[in-house]
Amino acid sequence: MQALLASYPNLEIRTANVKDVVLSPVESGSVQRVTGLRVGSQLPSHPPFIVESLRSLIADLGEVIPCKTIVVATGTFLGGEAHIGLEVTPFGRLNEPASHSLSESMREAGFRLARLKTGTPPRLDKKSINFKGLLQQVGDVPASPFSFLTEKVTNEDNQVSCFQTETNATTHAIVQANLHKSIHIRETIKGPRYCPSIESKIIRFADKLSHIVWLEPEGYDSDLIYPNGLSVTLPAENQLEMLRSIRGLEKVEMVQPGYGVEYDHVDPRELKHTLETKRISGLFLAGQINGTTGYEEAAAQGVLAGINAGRLAVGKEQLTLSRADGYIGVLVDDLVTKGVNEPYRMFTSRSEYRVSLRADNADLRLTALGRAVGVVSDSRWHVLCSTKDAMDRGIKLLEETTKPPEHWNMAGFEVRRDGQRRSAFDLLHYKGVGVKDILPEVPGLEEFSPRILERLEIEGLYKQHIIRQTHDVALFLRDENLLIDPDLDYSLLPGMSTEVRQRLTLSRPTTLGHAKRLEVRKCCSRFPFVRCIILEDSDHFLTHLSDFQGVTPASLASLMKHVRSGAARRAMAGVEPKKIAQLVSRPPFPAYDHLSASDYPAPPDIPQAVSPIPAHALRISISSSDSLSLPFKRVQPSSRRTTLPTLAPLAPKINPPFDPSLSL
């Protein structure tokens, strides 16, 4: 990867200590923007770095590199401290100095910073480990490549095994006896919930007799072993004692002790969905500086921030990914909407649309978006087009192969004898039916590659779920496509409490969907009747009433009315009354199970800005005492009325689907 970067066209790589971000002068009513980056002297090319060199860099005024955009991806280096036992050193990674001047610069610019922590296990000498008797975990064959451009993993037949061992009562006793020697385990600073240190495991799960440890080789050309599950911050001598109490590690040699890192991060609610900061134009943040943890989470943010920084620098529109586009969209939306009070980790369970957001269809979902913003090469695009064509042909072939129940039963498939013809694609949804079972029944299907056949099987398996989720996504996008003016004065909107106005002003939601997701935080599950607790710890963000106050249904109704009325006026501008009549008089949705975007092609010249669910498919319900006044026609009232607060929570389940915002 270093060789690839070094040879990349128009890319210059420099190693230096970042001291400050240079901004434009403060002007009344305008947001400051990035104009440059101040860096100190060049750092040594190889560790160890020493504290004395860091002090000399701080004294250096440095050089200013002019630029329009900056991506800050500091990892654990922003105000970082490394902890081994009671020893604290100003490192972002062991023996590598942290960036404290940049941390102060962020505070001076008005960003809200807080502290988080993480840790890493010791590194072990492979030659000192006895692997006999340990459970061996071999790699998958065939191995699944990460890239859609890779047909076969080149080192599939030369994979390195991992080995499983576990802690025991002696291990736990050693840790318990030395907890007082570690500064890192204090609970005032939050660490990763889902990959805790061995100290945290023993404290939280005292009833557990053992914890699994995976011994993972670091590479073909390395003798280092990474003991996954043994993140620890005890003094080095106690770490070695603990390690030698574990089966297989009785004579282990420790090459590097485990350690913890405590670091600054910025409240991610300071960000837009593009990962650009709201306070400073051209400044983007990615990775642990936004409160996340994990390599994949950092990489995802780096991709999005890098794309948008590049496009902003040349004056092009930035890319945003919604929760319906991919897990990057879920991650970013969670961060900028809810903030964090512990290191954030991405899980499939965080997505409402995880049936649609699968690893196998990531190319079909995202490659076209990447192509539109200029970050997808011709070779990758050609592969996608070929894949899409093969998938379309395969699905068409499966759907056109329809047989009566008698035929499918004679072929060995258990199908209800109801006289209804079913396609081969329908059968893939049946339990125990795979694409290989259907091959003899579908002439021509054997011509497709194994990878395409596997993907066709997955599409058939999830077909019914995807139909339902398509409806849910359409409802979501309806609100997600309704933009809110970022400069909207919430004090002028009626029907809102002061707390809600403060919450909206602080968060500055960009869409109606974003506003809906500003949820209420539970202060304490033990005391649900307590409306709010004001924290006294200045290192945490949740110090104000607005941090706990969500956006109430009544406030949302007021905001929804304002946003939708503005969108409707913009959409209807210049539309003939005859066309508007078509919008109102078109029939309602069919049964929700059959909802498809193609079922409702928009009539010509009808604007779609109001909602991604076609406006001509919406029904309007009004009470007996009201009527809908349009410049050309008066709509007669219906006999019953369902009010917004009652209907809104049920909207996704109503058949046919109904838009509660149009209940007048």
matplotlib code that plots the C-alpha trace (Angstrom):
import matplotlib.pyplot as plt

x = [0.0, 2.9, 4.4, 1.0, 0.6, 4.2, 3.7, 0.2, -0.1, -0.5, -0.1, 2.6, 3.2, 4.8, 5.5, 5.4, 3.8, 0.5, 0.4, -2.7, -5.4, -5.2, -8.6, -10.0, -10.7, -13.8, -16.6, -20.0, -22.7, -20.3, -18.7, -14.9, -13.2, -10.0, -7.1, -4.1, -2.4, 0.5, 3.0, 6.2, 9.5, 9.5, 9.4, 11.9, 11.0, 11.3, 10.4, 11.2, 10.2, 11.2, 9.5, 12.4, 11.9, 8.2, 9.1, 11.4, 8.6, 6.2, 8.8, 9.0, 6.6, 6.4, 5.3, 1.9, 0.7, -2.1, -5.2, -9.0, -9.9, -8.4, -9.3, -8.3, -7.9, -5.9, -6.9, -5.8, -3.2, -5.4, -4.3, -3.3, -1.9, -0.5, -1.1, 1.0, 0.2, 0.4, 2.8, 1.3, 3.2, 2.0, 1.8, -0.9, 0.6, 3.5, 6.6, 4.9, 4.1, 0.6, -0.8, -1.6, -1.4, -4.0, -6.3, -6.0, -6.6, -9.9, -11.0, -10.2, -12.3, -15.3, -15.5, -16.7, -14.1, -14.4, -12.2, -12.5, -10.1, -9.1, -6.4, -4.3, -3.0, 0.7, 2.7, 4.1, 7.0, 5.6, 8.7, 8.0, 4.4, 3.4, 0.5, 0.1, -3.3, -4.8, -7.8, -6.7, -8.9, -8.1, -9.1, -12.1, -11.7, -12.8, -11.8, -14.1, -12.3, -13.1, -13.2, -15.7, -12.8, -11.1, -12.2, -10.0, -7.9, -4.3, -3.0, -6.1, -3.9, -1.3, -3.4, -2.0, -4.1, -5.2, -5.3, -7.8, -6.9, -8.6, -8.0, -8.6, -9.1, -5.3, -5.3, -8.3, -6.7, -3.6, -5.6, -7.8, -4.7, -3.2, -6.1, -5.0, -1.8, -3.7, -4.8, -6.6, -9.5, -11.1, -14.8, -14.8, -13.6, -15.6, -13.9, -15.1, -18.2, -17.8, -14.1, -13.3, -10.0, -9.4, -9.6, -13.1, -14.2, -13.2, -14.9, -18.1, -18.4, -17.1, -19.2, -17.3, -14.7, -12.8, -12.6, -11.6, -8.2, -7.4, -3.7, -3.5, -0.3, 0.5, 1.7, 3.8, 7.0, 6.5, 7.1, 4.6, 1.4, -1.6, -3.5, -7.0, -9.1, -6.3, -6.2, -4.5, -2.9, -1.3, 2.4, 4.6, 5.8, 2.2, 1.2, 3.9, 2.8, -0.8, 0.2, 2.2, -0.9, -2.7, -2.5, 0.0, 1.7, 3.5, 6.9, 5.9, 8.1, 6.5, 7.9, 5.8, 3.5, -0.2, -1.2, -4.2, -4.6, -6.8, -7.5, -9.7, -12.5, -15.0, -18.7, -19.8, -23.0, -20.7, -20.6, -22.8, -23.7, -20.8, -18.4, -17.6, -17.8, -20.6, -18.3, -15.6, -16.1, -13.6, -12.6, -13.5, -13.1, -12.8, -12.2, -11.7, -11.8, -15.6, -16.0, -15.8, -13.6, -12.5, -10.6, -13.6, -15.4, -12.4, -11.9, -15.6, -15.4, -12.1, -13.6, -16.5, -14.6, -11.9, -14.4, -16.2, -13.0, -11.8, -15.1, -15.5, -12.0, -13.0, -16.4, -18.5, -21.5, -20.7, -21.8, -24.2, -25.2, -28.5, -29.4, -31.0, -27.8, -25.4, -23.9, -21.7, -24.9, -26.1, -22.8, -22.7, -26.3, -26.0, -23.0, -24.3, -27.8, -27.2, -23.6, -21.6, -20.8, -18.7, -16.7, -19.1, -19.0, -21.0, -23.3, -25.9, -28.5, -28.1, -29.7, -33.5, -32.8, -30.3, -32.1, -31.3, -27.9, -25.9, -22.3, -23.2, -25.1, -22.8, -21.6, -25.1, -26.0, -22.9, -20.8, -23.1, -23.0, -19.2, -19.2, -21.3, -18.8, -15.8, -14.2, -14.9, -12.5, -13.5, -12.4, -14.6, -17.5, -17.3, -17.3, -20.4, -22.2, -21.3, -22.5, -25.7, -26.5, -25.9, -28.1, -30.9, -30.8, -30.6, -33.6, -35.6, -34.9, -35.9, -39.1, -40.1, -39.8, -43.3, -44.8, -48.0, -47.8, -48.1, -44.9, -42.9, -44.1, -43.2, -39.7, -39.2, -40.2, -42.9, -45.3, -48.9, -51.4, -53.5, -53.5, -51.3, -48.3, -45.0, -41.7, -38.4, -37.4, -40.3, -39.1, -35.7, -37.6, -38.7, -36.8, -34.0, -34.3, -31.0, -30.0, -28.4, -31.7, -33.4, -30.7, -32.3, -35.6, -34.3, -32.6, -29.8, -29.1, -26.0, -24.3, -23.9, -20.8, -20.8, -20.6, -23.7, -25.6, -24.8, -26.1, -29.2, -29.9, -29.6, -31.9, -34.5, -34.2, -34.8, -37.3, -40.4, -38.5, -37.1, -40.5, -41.7, -38.5, -38.8, -42.0, -40.2, -37.4, -39.8, -41.5, -38.1, -36.9, -40.1, -38.9, -35.2, -35.7, -37.5, -34.7, -34.7, -33.2, -29.9, -30.5, -34.1, -35.0, -36.8, -37.9, -40.4, -42.1, -45.2, -46.0, -42.5, -41.2, -38.0, -36.1, -37.1, -36.1, -32.7, -32.3, -33.1, -30.9, -28.0, -28.3, -29.4, -31.0, -30.7, -33.8, -37.2, -36.0, -32.9, -35.2, -37.3, -34.3, -33.3, -34.5, -35.0, -32.1, -32.9, -31.0, -31.2, -33.1, -33.4, -35.4, -37.6, -39.7, -36.7, -37.1, -33.5, -30.2, -27.7, -24.2, -21.5, -18.6, -17.4, -15.6, -19.0, -21.3, -24.5, -24.3, -27.3, -31.0, -31.1, -28.9, -31.7, -34.7, -35.9, -38.2, -41.8, -44.6, -46.3, -43.0, -42.5, -46.0, -45.2, -41.9, -43.4, -46.1, -43.6, -41.2, -43.9, -45.8, -42.5, -41.7, -45.3, -45.2, -41.8, -43.1, -46.4, -44.9, -46.0, -48.1, -51.4, -54.6, -55.5, -52.3, -53.0, -56.4, -54.6, -52.5, -55.6, -57.8, -55.4, -56.2, -54.5, -51.7, -52.4, -51.7, -48.4, -46.9, -46.8, -45.4, -42.7, -41.3, -42.0, -45.7, -46.3, -44.6, -45.0, -47.3, -45.4, -44.5, -45.6, -43.0, -41.6, -39.9, -42.5, -42.0, -40.1, -43.4, -45.2, -47.4, -50.2, -50.5, -51.2, -54.7, -56.0, -58.4, -60.2, -62.8, -66.5, -66.0, -63.1, -62.4, -59.3, -59.1, -57.3, -57.3, -59.3, -61.4, -63.1, -62.7, -65.6, -64.9, -64.8, -67.0, -64.3, -61.0, -57.9, -55.7, -51.9, -50.7, -52.8, -52.1, -48.4, -46.9, -49.0, -48.3, -45.8, -48.3, -51.4, -52.6, -52.8, -49.9, -51.1, -49.3, -50.3, -49.0, -51.7, -54.6, -56.1]
y = [0.0, 2.4, 1.6, 2.4, 5.7, 6.7, 6.2, 7.7, 10.6, 14.2, 13.0, 14.4, 12.8, 14.7, 13.6, 16.5, 17.5, 19.4, 22.4, 24.4, 24.9, 28.3, 30.0, 33.0, 36.2, 36.3, 38.1, 38.9, 36.5, 34.2, 30.8, 30.7, 28.6, 26.7, 28.6, 26.5, 24.1, 25.0, 22.2, 22.0, 20.4, 17.0, 14.1, 11.3, 8.6, 5.7, 5.3, 5.7, 9.3, 11.0, 13.6, 16.0, 16.1, 16.9, 19.9, 21.2, 21.0, 22.9, 25.7, 25.8, 28.3, 26.0, 26.3, 27.1, 24.9, 26.8, 24.7, 24.9, 21.7, 19.5, 16.0, 15.5, 11.8, 11.9, 8.5, 8.3, 11.0, 14.0, 14.8, 11.2, 9.6, 6.0, 4.1, 1.1, 0.5, 3.9, 5.3, 8.0, 9.2, 11.8, 9.2, 8.5, 5.1, 3.6, 5.7, 8.0, 11.6, 12.8, 16.1, 18.5, 21.8, 20.7, 19.6, 23.1, 24.6, 22.7, 23.9, 27.5, 27.3, 26.4, 22.6, 20.6, 17.9, 15.0, 12.0, 8.3, 5.4, 2.2, -0.4, -3.1, -6.5, -7.3, -8.7, -12.2, -14.1, -16.9, -19.2, -19.2, -20.5, -24.1, -24.6, -28.3, -29.0, -25.7, -25.5, -24.7, -22.4, -22.6, -20.1, -20.5, -22.5, -21.1, -17.8, -14.8, -11.8, -8.3, -6.8, -7.5, -7.2, -10.3, -13.6, -15.8, -15.0, -15.7, -17.1, -19.2, -22.3, -20.7, -19.3, -19.0, -20.6, -19.0, -20.9, -20.7, -20.7, -19.2, -17.6, -19.4, -18.8, -18.2, -15.6, -13.8, -13.9, -12.2, -9.5, -8.9, -8.6, -5.9, -3.8, -1.0, -0.7, 0.5, 4.0, 3.1, 1.2, 4.2, 4.5, 8.3, 7.8, 5.4, 2.6, 0.2, -1.7, -4.5, -5.2, -4.5, -5.0, -8.2, -6.1, -4.9, -8.4, -9.7, -6.8, -6.9, -10.7, -11.9, -15.1, -16.2, -18.9, -18.2, -15.9, -16.9, -15.7, -16.0, -16.2, -14.5, -14.3, -10.7, -11.8, -14.2, -12.4, -11.7, -13.8, -11.6, -13.1, -10.8, -12.4, -11.1, -10.7, -9.8, -6.0, -5.1, -2.1, -3.6, -3.0, -5.0, -7.5, -8.3, -8.7, -11.4, -13.2, -13.2, -14.4, -17.4, -18.6, -19.3, -22.7, -22.7, -19.6, -21.1, -20.1, -17.1, -14.2, -10.7, -8.6, -5.5, -4.9, -4.1, -0.6, 1.8, 5.1, 7.9, 10.6, 13.6, 13.4, 16.0, 15.8, 14.4, 16.5, 19.3, 17.6, 17.6, 14.4, 15.0, 14.9, 18.6, 20.6, 23.1, 25.6, 25.8, 25.4, 23.0, 21.2, 17.5, 15.0, 11.2, 8.2, 8.1, 11.9, 11.5, 9.1, 5.8, 2.8, 0.1, -0.1, -0.5, 2.4, 4.7, 3.6, 4.2, 7.8, 8.3, 7.4, 9.7, 12.6, 12.3, 12.3, 15.4, 17.3, 16.8, 17.8, 20.9, 22.0, 22.1, 23.6, 20.4, 19.1, 16.9, 13.3, 12.2, 8.6, 7.9, 5.1, 3.4, 3.6, 1.6, 1.1, 4.2, 6.2, 4.5, 5.2, 8.8, 9.5, 7.9, 10.0, 13.4, 12.8, 11.2, 11.9, 9.4, 8.9, 5.8, 4.5, 3.8, 0.4, -0.4, -3.5, -4.7, -4.4, -0.6, -0.6, -0.6, -1.9, -4.7, -7.1, -4.8, -3.6, -6.8, -7.4, -9.4, -6.4, -3.6, -3.1, -2.7, -0.2, 2.0, 1.8, 4.0, 6.6, 6.5, 6.8, 9.9, 11.7, 10.5, 8.0, 4.7, 3.7, 2.5, -1.0, -1.3, 0.3, -2.2, -5.1, -3.6, -3.3, -6.9, -8.1, -6.1, -7.4, -11.0, -10.5, -9.0, -11.9, -14.5, -13.1, -12.7, -16.4, -17.6, -15.5, -16.6, -20.3, -20.8, -24.2, -25.4, -27.0, -30.5, -30.1, -28.7, -31.5, -34.1, -32.5, -33.0, -29.6, -29.3, -26.8, -26.2, -27.7, -24.5, -24.3, -21.2, -21.2, -20.4, -19.3, -20.8, -17.5, -17.9, -21.3, -19.9, -18.4, -21.8, -23.4, -25.8, -24.8, -23.6, -22.6, -25.9, -27.7, -25.6, -25.9, -28.9, -27.1, -23.9, -24.4, -21.9, -21.2, -23.4, -20.9, -18.4, -18.2, -19.7, -16.2, -15.0, -18.2, -17.6, -14.0, -15.1, -17.5, -14.8, -12.4, -15.2, -16.0, -12.4, -11.5, -11.1, -9.3, -6.9, -6.1, -5.1, -3.2, -1.3, 0.2, 1.1, 2.7, 4.7, 6.1, 6.9, 8.7, 10.7, 12.6, 12.3, 14.2, 17.1, 19.6, 22.0, 25.4, 25.3, 28.9, 28.4, 30.5, 28.0, 30.7, 31.8, 28.4, 27.9, 24.9, 24.3, 24.4, 26.3, 23.0, 21.7, 24.9, 24.7, 21.1, 21.9, 25.0, 23.0, 20.1, 22.0, 19.0, 19.2, 17.1, 16.3, 12.7, 13.9, 16.0, 13.0, 11.0, 13.5, 11.1, 11.5, 10.2, 8.1, 9.6, 6.5, 3.3, 2.8, 6.1, 6.4, 9.1, 11.4, 13.8, 15.0, 14.8, 17.5, 16.0, 17.9, 16.2, 18.8, 16.1, 14.8, 16.3, 15.5, 18.6, 20.6, 20.1, 20.2, 17.1, 15.1, 16.7, 15.1, 16.5, 15.9, 14.8, 18.1, 19.9, 17.6, 18.3, 22.1, 21.6, 19.1, 21.6, 24.3, 22.1, 20.4, 23.6, 25.1, 22.0, 21.8, 25.5, 24.9, 21.7, 23.2, 26.4, 26.7, 23.5, 23.8, 23.2, 20.3, 18.5, 19.2, 17.6, 14.5, 14.4, 14.4, 12.1, 9.2, 5.9, 4.9, 2.4, -1.3, -3.8, -3.0, -6.5, -5.6, -2.1, -1.4, 1.9, 0.8, 0.2, 4.0, 5.7, 9.4, 11.2, 13.6, 17.0, 16.1, 17.3, 14.7, 17.1, 16.7, 13.0, 10.0, 8.1, 9.3, 12.2, 11.0, 7.8, 9.7, 10.1, 13.1, 12.7, 15.6, 15.9, 16.6, 20.2, 21.0, 21.2, 21.4, 24.8, 24.7, 27.6, 25.5, 23.0, 22.2, 18.7, 17.2, 16.1, 12.5, 11.3, 10.4, 11.8, 10.3, 12.8, 13.1, 12.0, 8.8, 7.9, 8.8, 5.8, 3.4, 4.8, 2.1, -0.7, 0.7, -1.1, 0.7, 3.0, 6.5, 9.8, 11.2, 14.6, 15.0, 14.5, 17.9]
z = [0.0, 0.8, -2.6, -4.3, -2.5, -3.2, -7.0, -7.2, -9.7, -8.3, -4.7, -2.4, 1.0, 3.8, 7.4, 9.9, 13.2, 12.6, 14.8, 13.7, 11.1, 9.5, 9.0, 7.2, 9.2, 11.3, 9.5, 10.9, 9.8, 7.9, 8.7, 8.8, 6.2, 5.9, 4.2, 5.2, 7.5, 9.8, 10.3, 12.3, 11.5, 9.7, 12.1, 12.1, 9.5, 12.0, 15.7, 18.5, 18.7, 21.9, 24.0, 23.5, 19.8, 20.4, 22.6, 19.9, 17.4, 19.6, 19.8, 16.0, 14.4, 11.4, 7.8, 6.4, 3.5, 1.6, 1.0, 0.7, 2.5, 5.3, 6.5, 10.2, 11.0, 14.2, 15.5, 19.2, 18.7, 19.5, 23.1, 23.5, 26.6, 26.8, 30.0, 31.3, 34.9, 36.7, 34.1, 31.8, 28.7, 26.0, 23.2, 20.7, 20.1, 22.1, 21.6, 19.1, 20.4, 20.5, 19.0, 21.9, 20.0, 17.5, 20.4, 21.9, 18.5, 18.1, 21.6, 20.7, 17.6, 19.7, 19.2, 22.1, 23.0, 25.4, 26.3, 25.3, 25.7, 24.0, 24.5, 22.8, 23.8, 24.3, 21.4, 21.8, 20.4, 18.2, 18.9, 22.6, 22.4, 22.7, 20.1, 20.9, 22.3, 21.3, 19.0, 15.5, 13.4, 9.7, 7.0, 4.7, 1.5, -0.8, 0.7, 0.1, -1.4, -0.1, -3.6, -6.4, -8.8, -7.3, -8.7, -6.5, -3.4, -4.5, -1.2, -0.6, -0.3, 1.9, 4.8, 8.3, 11.1, 14.4, 17.7, 20.5, 24.2, 27.3, 30.6, 33.9, 37.6, 38.1, 35.4, 36.9, 40.4, 39.0, 37.4, 40.4, 42.7, 40.5, 39.5, 41.8, 39.7, 36.5, 36.0, 32.8, 34.3, 35.9, 34.8, 34.4, 30.8, 28.6, 26.7, 24.0, 25.1, 22.6, 22.9, 26.6, 28.3, 30.3, 33.5, 32.5, 31.6, 35.0, 36.8, 34.8, 34.4, 37.7, 37.4, 34.2, 34.8, 31.6, 28.6, 25.1, 23.7, 20.0, 19.1, 15.7, 13.6, 12.4, 9.0, 6.8, 7.5, 11.2, 14.4, 16.4, 17.8, 18.6, 21.6, 20.6, 23.8, 26.1, 25.9, 29.2, 30.9, 34.0, 34.6, 32.2, 34.9, 35.9, 32.3, 31.8, 34.9, 33.7, 30.2, 31.6, 33.5, 30.2, 28.5, 25.7, 27.0, 30.0, 28.6, 26.4, 25.8, 25.6, 22.8, 23.7, 26.6, 26.2, 26.9, 27.0, 25.2, 26.3, 23.7, 22.8, 20.3, 18.9, 19.5, 16.1, 16.3, 15.2, 11.7, 8.6, 6.9, 4.6, 7.6, 7.1, 10.3, 10.8, 12.4, 9.8, 6.1, 4.4, 7.7, 7.6, 10.5, 10.1, 12.4, 16.1, 16.3, 15.7, 18.6, 16.7, 17.3, 14.8, 11.6, 9.3, 10.9, 10.4, 6.8, 6.0, 7.3, 5.5, 2.2, 2.6, 4.0, 1.4, -1.5, -0.1, 0.7, -2.9, -4.4, -2.2, -3.1, -6.8, -6.2, -6.8, -4.9, -2.0, -1.5, 1.2, 1.9, 3.6, 6.0, 3.0, 0.9, 3.1, 6.5, 6.0, 5.9, 9.0, 10.8, 9.8, 10.6, 14.1, 14.8, 13.6, 15.0, 18.4, 19.2, 21.4, 25.0, 24.4, 21.4, 18.6, 16.8, 13.7, 13.8, 11.3, 14.0, 13.9, 10.4, 9.8, 6.3, 6.9, 4.6, 1.7, 2.9, 2.4, 1.5, -1.6, -3.2, -2.1, -5.7, -7.0, -4.3, -4.2, -7.3, -9.4, -6.6, -6.6, -10.4, -10.2, -8.0, -10.0, -7.7, -9.6, -12.4, -15.8, -15.1, -12.0, -13.8, -16.6, -14.1, -12.4, -15.8, -16.7, -13.3, -13.4, -16.9, -15.8, -12.7, -14.7, -17.3, -14.5, -12.6, -15.8, -16.7, -13.3, -13.2, -16.7, -15.8, -14.2, -13.5, -11.8, -8.3, -9.8, -11.8, -8.9, -6.6, -9.2, -9.4, -5.7, -4.3, -1.6, -3.0, -1.9, -4.4, -4.8, -8.6, -8.5, -10.9, -9.3, -10.9, -10.2, -8.6, -6.1, -5.1, -4.0, -1.1, 0.1, 3.0, 1.8, -1.9, -3.5, -6.9, -7.6, -6.9, -9.6, -12.3, -14.0, -14.2, -15.8, -19.1, -19.7, -16.0, -16.0, -18.3, -15.4, -13.3, -9.7, -8.2, -10.2, -9.3, -5.6, -5.9, -7.7, -4.9, -2.3, -4.2, -4.4, -0.8, 0.3, -2.4, -0.2, 2.5, 0.0, -1.4, 2.1, 2.8, -0.5, 1.0, 4.3, 2.4, 0.3, 3.5, 4.9, 1.8, 1.7, 4.7, 4.0, 0.7, 2.4, 3.1, 6.0, 5.5, 7.6, 8.6, 9.7, 12.8, 15.0, 17.4, 14.8, 14.5, 16.6, 18.7, 20.1, 23.6, 24.4, 25.0, 21.5, 19.9, 21.6, 20.5, 16.9, 16.9, 18.3, 16.0, 12.8, 11.1, 7.3, 6.5, 8.1, 8.6, 10.4, 12.7, 13.5, 14.6, 17.3, 19.9, 23.6, 25.7, 28.8, 31.7, 33.9, 33.4, 37.1, 37.5, 34.4, 36.2, 36.3, 33.4, 33.3, 35.2, 34.7, 34.8, 36.6, 34.7, 32.2, 30.2, 29.0, 26.4, 28.2, 30.4, 29.1, 29.2, 25.4, 25.3, 26.9, 25.3, 22.2, 19.5, 20.6, 18.1, 18.4, 17.6, 14.6, 13.4, 13.4, 11.6, 9.2, 8.2, 7.6, 5.5, 3.5, 2.7, 1.4, -0.6, -2.0, -3.1, -4.9, -6.5, -7.7, -9.1, -12.7, -12.7, -14.5, -12.4, -14.7, -13.6, -9.9, -10.3, -11.6, -8.4, -6.2, -8.2, -8.9, -7.1, -3.9, -3.5, -4.2, -1.4, 0.3, -0.4, -4.1, -3.8, -6.4, -7.6, -11.2, -10.4, -10.4, -13.2, -12.9, -15.4, -17.6, -16.2, -12.7, -10.2, -7.8, -5.3, -2.6, -2.0, -3.5, -3.1, -6.2, -5.2, -7.6, -5.5, -2.2, -0.8, 1.0, 4.0, 5.5, 8.3, 7.8, 9.0, 6.8, 3.1, 1.0, -0.8, -4.1, -6.6, -9.1, -7.2, -3.9, -2.6, -0.7, 2.8, 4.0, 6.8, 9.3, 10.5, 12.0, 13.8, 13.2, 16.6, 16.5, 12.9, 12.6, 14.6, 12.6, 9.1, 8.0, 8.8, 7.2, 4.1, 1.7, 2.9, 3.9, 4.4, 7.8, 7.0, 4.4, 6.9, 7.1]

ax = plt.figure().add_subplot(projection="3d")
ax.plot(x, y, z, "-o")
ax.set_aspect("equal")
plt.show()
